[in-house]
């Protein structure tokens, strides 16, 4: 990635001590974390993990937050049982570790998840939200699945999706200004190419001073100076989903 000496963009940040309100279920060949709103809903969101995997408490916190706002939320194991990345791993082997976990090689898992939401949960409107690795996956899904009503790609590494701008689903892209692994010049190119080639609604938003992972891997109680922007980004995510779903 941008920093070839340490090619992984993800420090784990502030790991939440959080148990989650949902339950783990089996969806054909994959496990998933599922949480439902208190009232019946026909709206669902697929939450796509970062490299630290589907069990990261921070990601489940986001799923629960979406459920509290009226969405059925499902966070599948898109690594299909393979070990997620760990801060204790050797950074020099990151690219090798990533080789069998391509964010653009997830069609089978997406199809299984969508079938579950439609057939078992009664979902008629489905969106997707992804973080980092999941942000790349969200970009991919927005290119491939016109039936997805809305996508939110949160600091997905742009160079993994170069020359792919003809989105089929309205998509919000969120970036941090100080993200050392997603340079602002790449963000500007993304925005220009979307303006040229994209026929659906999109938005590219850069948060001043923020670094990689700020939306879901910074805790407000530890980083009070970042609280306003963390909350603003989460509101933007919800507002985008609400607008199109």
C-alpha positions in Angstrom: 0.0 0.0 0.0 1.1 3.6 0.3 3.7 2.8 3.0 5.6 -0.2 1.5 7.7 -0.6 4.6 4.6 -1.3 6.6 2.1 -2.1 3.9 -0.9 -2.7 6.1 -2.8 0.6 6.8 -4.5 -0.6 9.9 -3.4 -0.1 13.5 -6.2 -1.7 15.5 -6.7 1.6 17.4 -9.1 1.5 20.4 -10.5 -1.9 20.8 -13.9 -1.6 22.4 -14.8 -3.8 25.4 -18.2 -4.6 23.9 -20.2 -7.8 23.9 -22.9 -7.1 21.3 -26.6 -7.4 21.3 -27.1 -9.8 18.5 -26.3 -13.5 17.9 -24.0 -15.6 15.8 -25.7 -17.7 13.1 -24.6 -20.0 10.3 -25.4 -18.9 6.7 -24.6 -21.9 4.6 -20.7 -21.9 4.5 -20.1 -18.8 6.6 -20.8 -17.5 10.1 -22.4 -14.1 10.7 -23.3 -11.8 13.5 -27.0 -10.7 13.2 -28.9 -8.1 15.2 -32.4 -7.0 14.5 -34.3 -3.8 15.5 -37.0 -3.9 18.2 -39.7 -3.3 15.6 -40.2 -5.3 12.4 -38.2 -3.9 9.4 -37.9 -4.5 5.7 -34.6 -2.6 5.6 -31.2 -4.4 6.1 -27.6 -3.5 6.0 -24.6 -5.8 5.4 -21.7 -4.6 7.5 -18.3 -5.6 6.1 -15.4 -6.2 8.4 -11.9 -4.7 8.3 -8.8 -6.9 8.3 -9.3 -7.6 12.0 -12.3 -9.8 11.2 -16.0 -10.1 11.8 -15.7 -10.6 15.5 -14.0 -7.2 16.2 -16.2 -5.6 18.9 -15.9 -2.2 17.3 -17.6 -3.5 14.1 -20.4 -5.2 16.1 -21.0 -1.9 17.9 -21.7 -0.3 14.5 -24.0 -3.2 13.6 -25.9 -2.7 16.9 -26.1 1.1 16.2 -27.6 0.4 12.8 -30.2 -2.0 14.4 -31.1 0.7 16.9 -31.9 2.9 14.0 -34.3 0.4 12.4 -32.1 -1.8 10.2 -31.6 -5.5 10.3 -27.8 -5.7 10.5 -25.7 -8.6 9.5 -21.9 -8.9 9.7 -20.8 -12.0 7.9 -17.3 -13.6 8.1 -16.1 -12.6 4.7 -12.8 -14.4 5.5 -14.8 -17.6 5.6 -13.1 -19.0 8.6 -9.5 -17.9 7.8 -7.6 -16.2 10.6 -8.0 -12.4 10.6 -5.1 -10.1 10.9 -3.7 -9.4 14.3 -1.5 -6.5 15.6 1.0 -9.2 16.7 1.5 -10.5 13.2 4.6 -9.7 11.2 3.8 -6.7 9.0 6.3 -8.0 6.3 3.9 -10.9 5.4 0.8 -8.8 5.1 0.5 -9.0 1.3 1.1 -12.7 1.5 -1.7 -13.0 4.2 -4.0 -10.9 2.0 -3.5 -13.1 -1.1 -6.5 -15.4 -0.4 -8.6 -12.7 1.1 -9.3 -10.4 -1.9 -12.1 -7.9 -1.2 -13.2 -8.3 -4.8 -13.6 -12.1 -4.5 -16.6 -12.1 -2.3 -19.6 -12.8 -4.6 -20.5 -16.1 -3.1 -20.6 -14.7 0.4 -22.6 -11.6 -0.7 -25.1 -13.8 -2.6 -25.6 -16.0 0.5 -26.0 -13.0 2.8 -28.5 -11.3 0.5 -30.5 -14.6 0.2 -30.6 -14.8 4.0 -31.8 -11.3 4.4 -34.5 -11.7 1.8 -35.7 -15.2 2.6 -35.2 -15.4 6.4 -35.5 -11.8 7.5 -38.0 -10.4 5.0 -35.7 -7.6 3.8 -36.8 -5.8 0.7 -34.3 -2.9 0.8 -30.6 -3.8 1.3 -27.6 -1.6 1.8 -23.9 -2.2 2.6 -21.4 -0.5 4.9 -17.7 -1.4 5.0 -14.6 -0.3 6.8 -11.0 -0.4 5.3 -10.9 -3.9 3.7 -14.7 -3.7 3.8 -14.6 -0.3 2.2 -12.9 -1.8 -0.8 -15.5 -4.6 -0.7 -18.3 -2.0 -0.6 -17.0 -0.2 -3.6 -16.9 -3.6 -5.4 -20.5 -4.4 -4.4 -21.7 -1.0 -5.6 -20.2 -1.8 -9.0 -21.8 -5.2 -9.2 -25.2 -5.2 -7.5 -27.8 -2.7 -8.8 -30.3 -4.0 -6.3 -28.2 -2.6 -3.4 -30.0 0.5 -2.5 -27.1 2.4 -0.9 -23.4 1.8 -0.1 -21.1 3.5 2.4 -17.4 2.9 1.8 -15.3 4.0 4.8 -11.6 4.5 4.2 -11.4 1.8 1.5 -7.9 1.8 0.0 -8.4 3.5 -3.4 -5.6 1.9 -5.2 -7.3 -1.5 -4.9 -10.2 -0.3 -7.0 -8.4 1.9 -9.6 -10.2 2.4 -12.9 -13.5 1.2 -11.5 -16.0 4.1 -11.2 -19.2 3.1 -13.0 -21.2 2.5 -9.8 -24.6 0.8 -9.9 -25.6 1.9 -6.4 -25.6 5.3 -4.7 -22.4 5.4 -2.6 -20.9 7.6 0.1 -17.1 7.5 0.4 -15.6 8.7 3.7 -11.9 9.4 4.2 -9.6 11.0 6.8 -7.5 13.9 5.7 -4.4 12.5 7.6 -4.8 8.9 6.4 -1.2 8.1 5.5 -2.3 5.1 3.4 -4.9 6.9 1.3 -3.2 10.0 0.0 -5.5 13.0 -0.8 -4.4 13.1 -4.4 -5.9 9.6 -4.8 -9.1 10.8 -3.2 -9.2 13.8 -5.6 -8.7 11.4 -8.6 -11.5 9.2 -7.3 -13.8 12.2 -7.1 -12.9 13.4 -10.6 -13.4 10.0 -12.2 -16.7 9.5 -10.4 -17.9 12.9 -11.7 -16.9 11.8 -15.2 -18.2 8.2 -15.3 -20.7 7.6 -12.5 -24.4 7.8 -13.4 -25.8 7.3 -9.9 -25.6 9.6 -6.9 -22.3 9.6 -4.9 -20.5 11.7 -2.4 -16.9 11.9 -1.4 -16.3 13.4 2.1 -12.9 14.1 3.7 -12.7 14.7 7.4 -10.1 17.2 8.4 -7.3 16.0 10.7 -8.6 12.4 10.9 -6.6 9.3 10.4 -7.3 5.8 9.1 -9.9 4.0 11.3 -11.4 7.0 12.9 -15.1 6.2 12.4 -15.1 2.8 14.1 -11.7 2.4 15.7 -11.5 5.6 17.8 -13.3 5.7 21.1 -14.9 9.0 22.0 -14.0 8.7 25.7 -10.3 8.2 24.8 -10.2 10.8 22.0 -12.5 13.6 23.0 -11.0 16.0 20.5 -12.2 13.7 17.7 -15.7 13.0 19.1 -17.5 15.6 16.9 -16.1 14.2 13.7 -16.6 10.5 14.7 -20.2 11.3 15.4 -20.6 13.4 12.3 -19.3 10.5 10.1 -21.7 8.1 11.7 -24.6 10.5 11.2 -23.5 10.8 7.5 -23.6 7.1 7.2 -27.1 6.8 8.7 -28.4 9.8 6.7 -27.1 8.2 3.4 -28.8 4.9 4.2 -32.0 6.7 5.3 -32.0 8.7 2.1 -31.9 5.8 -0.3 -33.6 3.0 1.8 
